[in-house]
């Protein structure tokens, strides 16, 4: 068999990576390890180029966008074809074609086998996916929206701890606010170095606290008349103040990153299209744009629906008809879709009718939202494929209902 391409397999580790190079007749010509640093990356490209002989280079790696960074981006900048190894399907492939053990060397060789078989074996073909060029704005949105999610989760975690400590140290203090995360209440907790001194603050001092007006000042004064602190306030009080300051800092960070997300989202084709759908706000649209990256990654809208968690895999056998969840759902995309679709229902009467119909059929709220989300994925797919914004069609859901 004549050689048409040079195949390279990368088994990604945290500190070093295993590399295997083979011709497209399956013959392994070289195996070596590289470190995850500049010297290792230079070694990788030097060894590949030495074997290239003007042939096209195809690189398959496991762990794209994870420990592979920034090597995956460096590969994309060259004229190499980059393939991503689907971990779930790779495990299935190993079950069908078992190896003697699991080592970096064996995994690299197994990936080279996949590359050799991908043109003739359907299962092998589905394990390897070509990685297209993702617009830089979508790469940025992915990082920023995930960072925002982490900051929001941190805020919730710290706020829950804060509420518990406040309740234990000063019973009744939480009752003057409907939510401990209110800015004025957080500023109240941080306005003195000693938490117990809040009970002795006069009205003029209270009114100087950001967000505290006449109404809240009156509520604080009413609490001051019955204020009580446990003995723990001496050492837990500083913890409460520190946590309140941490929440304020996190709020500022979230607000700042949201401004960046909105700005970048305006330059993203995917986000700019999706945001035209009623209920899909800038943050949800930006999250979806970042997680989708490039529509060329998906063979059809069904793949996008599975990826975003808006549909399930068929699981029927004999007389049994059913479905099951896929293990390949992008949880970030799914969360964004669930929030956006729920808001879409509130903004589009026809969608509300469809949602109510599903509820009447016995579906739970989440099931009804996903059912509508499945149809909206078709709409999103069509919008992105045809470069069109959302155009309301009142009869759209009436036909599918």
DOMINU-29724 format. One record per residue (C-alpha): x, y, z; residue in three letters. Coordinates in steps of 0.5 Angstrom, whole numbers, padded with zeros to 4 digits, always signed. Layout:
residues N
XYZAla...
//
This chain:
residues 401
+0000+0000+0000Unk+0003+0007-0002Unk+0004+0012+0004Unk-0001+0018+0003Unk+0000+0021+0010Unk+0004+0021+0016Unk+0000+0019+0022Unk+0001+0022+0029Unk-0002+0019+0036Unk-0002+0023+0042Unk-0003+0020+0049Unk-0004+0027+0054Unk-0001+0026+0061Unk-0001+0032+0066Unk+0007+0033+0065Unk+0009+0029+0059Unk+0006+0026+0053Unk+0007+0019+0049Unk+0008+0020+0042Unk+0007+0015+0036Unk+0008+0016+0029Unk+0006+0011+0024Unk+0005+0011+0016Unk-0002+0010+0013Unk-0001+0003+0012Unk-0001+0002+0020Unk+0007+0001+0021Unk+0009+0005+0027Unk+0016+0008+0025Unk+0017+0012+0032Unk+0015+0012+0039Unk+0018+0017+0044Unk+0016+0022+0050Unk+0015+0029+0050Unk+0015+0034+0056Unk+0010+0039+0057Unk+0014+0045+0056Unk+0017+0049+0050Unk+0023+0044+0050Unk+0018+0038+0049Unk+0014+0042+0044Unk+0020+0043+0040Unk+0022+0036+0040Unk+0015+0034+0038Unk+0015+0038+0032Unk+0022+0037+0030Unk+0021+0029+0030Unk+0015+0030+0026Unk+0018+0034+0021Unk+0024+0029+0020Unk+0019+0024+0018Unk+0014+0028+0014Unk+0018+0028+0007Unk+0013+0033+0005Unk+0007+0028+0007Unk+0000+0031+0010Unk+0000+0030+0017Unk-0006+0028+0021Unk-0005+0028+0029Unk-0010+0025+0034Unk-0010+0027+0041Unk-0014+0025+0047Unk-0016+0031+0052Unk-0017+0036+0047Unk-0018+0043+0051Unk-0015+0040+0057Unk-0008+0038+0059Unk-0007+0038+0052Unk-0007+0046+0052Unk-0003+0049+0049Unk+0000+0044+0044Unk-0007+0043+0041Unk-0007+0050+0039Unk+0000+0050+0036Unk-0002+0044+0032Unk-0008+0047+0029Unk-0003+0053+0027Unk+0001+0049+0023Unk-0002+0045+0016Unk-0003+0039+0020Unk-0010+0036+0021Unk-0012+0035+0028Unk-0017+0030+0030Unk-0020+0029+0037Unk-0021+0022+0041Unk-0028+0021+0044Unk-0026+0018+0050Unk-0033+0015+0051Unk-0033+0011+0044Unk-0025+0010+0045Unk-0027+0006+0051Unk-0032+0002+0047Unk-0027+0001+0042Unk-0022-0002+0047Unk-0028-0007+0049Unk-0029-0009+0042Unk-0022-0010+0041Unk-0018-0011+0048Unk-0011-0009+0049Unk-0007-0013+0054Unk-0007-0007+0059Unk-0007+0000+0060Unk-0001+0004+0059Unk+0001+0010+0055Unk+0004+0006+0050Unk-0001+0002+0049Unk-0006+0007+0049Unk-0002+0011+0043Unk-0002+0005+0039Unk-0009+0004+0040Unk-0010+0011+0037Unk-0006+0009+0031Unk-0010+0003+0030Unk-0016+0007+0030Unk-0013+0012+0025Unk-0011+0006+0021Unk-0019+0003+0021Unk-0023+0010+0021Unk-0024+0009+0013Unk-0027+0002+0013Unk-0029+0001+0020Unk-0035+0006+0022Unk-0034+0005+0030Unk-0027+0007+0029Unk-0029+0013+0025Unk-0034+0016+0030Unk-0029+0016+0035Unk-0024+0021+0032Unk-0027+0028+0030Unk-0024+0033+0026Unk-0022+0039+0030Unk-0024+0045+0026Unk-0022+0052+0027Unk-0026+0056+0032Unk-0027+0063+0032Unk-0022+0067+0037Unk-0028+0070+0040Unk-0032+0064+0041Unk-0026+0061+0045Unk-0026+0067+0049Unk-0033+0066+0050Unk-0032+0059+0053Unk-0027+0061+0058Unk-0030+0067+0060Unk-0037+0064+0061Unk-0034+0058+0065Unk-0030+0063+0069Unk-0036+0067+0071Unk-0040+0060+0072Unk-0034+0059+0077Unk-0035+0065+0080Unk-0042+0065+0081Unk-0041+0058+0084Unk-0036+0061+0089Unk-0041+0066+0091Unk-0046+0062+0093Unk-0042+0057+0097Unk-0039+0063+0101Unk-0046+0066+0102Unk-0049+0060+0104Unk-0043+0059+0110Unk-0044+0067+0111Unk-0052+0066+0113Unk-0050+0060+0117Unk-0045+0064+0121Unk-0049+0070+0122Unk-0055+0066+0124Unk-0051+0063+0130Unk-0048+0069+0132Unk-0053+0074+0132Unk-0060+0071+0132Unk-0065+0076+0128Unk-0060+0080+0124Unk-0062+0076+0118Unk-0069+0078+0119Unk-0068+0085+0117Unk-0066+0083+0110Unk-0070+0079+0105Unk-0063+0076+0102Unk-0056+0076+0105Unk-0054+0077+0099Unk-0057+0084+0098Unk-0051+0089+0097Unk-0053+0094+0103Unk-0053+0088+0108Unk-0046+0086+0106Unk-0044+0093+0106Unk-0047+0093+0113Unk-0043+0087+0115Unk-0037+0090+0113Unk-0037+0097+0116Unk-0034+0096+0122Unk-0028+0091+0124Unk-0032+0089+0130Unk-0039+0086+0128Unk-0042+0087+0135Unk-0041+0095+0134Unk-0046+0095+0129Unk-0051+0094+0134Unk-0049+0101+0137Unk-0049+0105+0130Unk-0053+0112+0130Unk-0058+0113+0124Unk-0053+0118+0121Unk-0047+0113+0121Unk-0052+0108+0118Unk-0054+0113+0112Unk-0047+0113+0110Unk-0047+0106+0108Unk-0048+0104+0101Unk-0055+0102+0099Unk-0058+0104+0106Unk-0063+0109+0106Unk-0069+0111+0111Unk-0073+0105+0110Unk-0067+0100+0111Unk-0064+0105+0117Unk-0071+0104+0120Unk-0071+0096+0120Unk-0063+0096+0123Unk-0065+0101+0128Unk-0071+0096+0130Unk-0066+0090+0130Unk-0061+0094+0135Unk-0067+0095+0140Unk-0067+0087+0141Unk-0060+0086+0138Unk-0056+0080+0141Unk-0049+0076+0140Unk-0047+0070+0142Unk-0040+0069+0145Unk-0037+0066+0139Unk-0038+0073+0136Unk-0031+0074+0138Unk-0028+0069+0133Unk-0033+0068+0128Unk-0035+0075+0127Unk-0028+0077+0123Unk-0030+0070+0119Unk-0037+0073+0118Unk-0034+0080+0116Unk-0028+0077+0111Unk-0034+0072+0108Unk-0038+0079+0107Unk-0032+0082+0104Unk-0031+0076+0099Unk-0038+0076+0097Unk-0037+0083+0095Unk-0031+0082+0091Unk-0034+0076+0087Unk-0040+0080+0086Unk-0035+0086+0083Unk-0031+0080+0079Unk-0038+0077+0076Unk-0040+0084+0074Unk-0034+0086+0070Unk-0033+0079+0067Unk-0041+0080+0064Unk-0039+0086+0061Unk-0033+0083+0057Unk-0038+0077+0055Unk-0043+0082+0053Unk-0038+0086+0049Unk-0034+0079+0046Unk-0041+0076+0044Unk-0043+0082+0040Unk-0037+0080+0035Unk-0039+0073+0035Unk-0043+0070+0029Unk-0046+0065+0033Unk-0048+0069+0039Unk-0051+0074+0035Unk-0055+0070+0032Unk-0058+0066+0038Unk-0059+0072+0042Unk-0065+0074+0037Unk-0069+0068+0040Unk-0074+0071+0045Unk-0071+0069+0052Unk-0064+0068+0050Unk-0060+0073+0053Unk-0053+0075+0052Unk-0050+0071+0057Unk-0054+0065+0055Unk-0052+0066+0048Unk-0045+0067+0049Unk-0045+0061+0053Unk-0048+0057+0047Unk-0043+0060+0043Unk-0037+0058+0047Unk-0039+0051+0048Unk-0041+0050+0040Unk-0035+0054+0038Unk-0035+0051+0031Unk-0042+0048+0028Unk-0037+0044+0023Unk-0036+0040+0029Unk-0043+0037+0029Unk-0045+0032+0023Unk-0053+0034+0024Unk-0057+0038+0028Unk-0059+0031+0032Unk-0051+0031+0034Unk-0052+0038+0037Unk-0059+0036+0041Unk-0055+0031+0044Unk-0049+0035+0046Unk-0053+0040+0049Unk-0058+0035+0053Unk-0064+0037+0049Unk-0065+0030+0047Unk-0064+0023+0049Unk-0061+0016+0045Unk-0066+0011+0043Unk-0066+0005+0047Unk-0071+0000+0044Unk-0070-0007+0044Unk-0076-0012+0041Unk-0082-0010+0044Unk-0079-0005+0049Unk-0079+0002+0047Unk-0075+0007+0051Unk-0069+0012+0051Unk-0063+0014+0055Unk-0059+0019+0057Unk-0052+0020+0053Unk-0046+0021+0057Unk-0043+0026+0052Unk-0048+0032+0054Unk-0044+0039+0055Unk-0047+0041+0062Unk-0045+0048+0061Unk-0049+0048+0054Unk-0055+0044+0057Unk-0055+0049+0063Unk-0055+0055+0058Unk-0061+0052+0054Unk-0065+0050+0060Unk-0065+0057+0063Unk-0066+0060+0056Unk-0072+0056+0054Unk-0075+0057+0060Unk-0075+0065+0059Unk-0077+0063+0052Unk-0083+0060+0054Unk-0085+0066+0058Unk-0084+0071+0052Unk-0087+0067+0047Unk-0094+0065+0047Unk-0094+0059+0042Unk-0088+0056+0046Unk-0092+0057+0052Unk-0098+0053+0049Unk-0093+0047+0047Unk-0090+0047+0054Unk-0097+0047+0057Unk-0099+0041+0052Unk-0093+0037+0055Unk-0095+0038+0062Unk-0102+0036+0061Unk-0099+0030+0058Unk-0095+0028+0064Unk-0089+0031+0063Unk-0085+0034+0069Unk-0082+0041+0068Unk-0075+0040+0066Unk-0078+0034+0061Unk-0083+0040+0058Unk-0077+0045+0057Unk-0073+0040+0054Unk-0078+0038+0049Unk-0079+0045+0047Unk-0071+0046+0047Unk-0071+0040+0042Unk-0075+0044+0037Unk-0071+0050+0038Unk-0064+0047+0037Unk-0067+0045+0030Unk-0069+0053+0029Unk-0062+0055+0032Unk-0059+0050+0027Unk-0062+0053+0021Unk-0061+0060+0023Unk-0053+0058+0024Unk-0053+0054+0017Unk-0057+0060+0013Unk-0054+0066+0017Unk-0061+0068+0019Unk-0063+0071+0025Unk-0069+0069+0029Unk-0076+0070+0025Unk-0082+0069+0029Unk-0087+0064+0026Unk-0093+0063+0030Unk-0095+0057+0027Unk-0089+0054+0028Unk-0090+0050+0034Unk-0098+0050+0033Unk-0096+0045+0027Unk-0091+0040+0032Unk-0096+0041+0038Unk
//
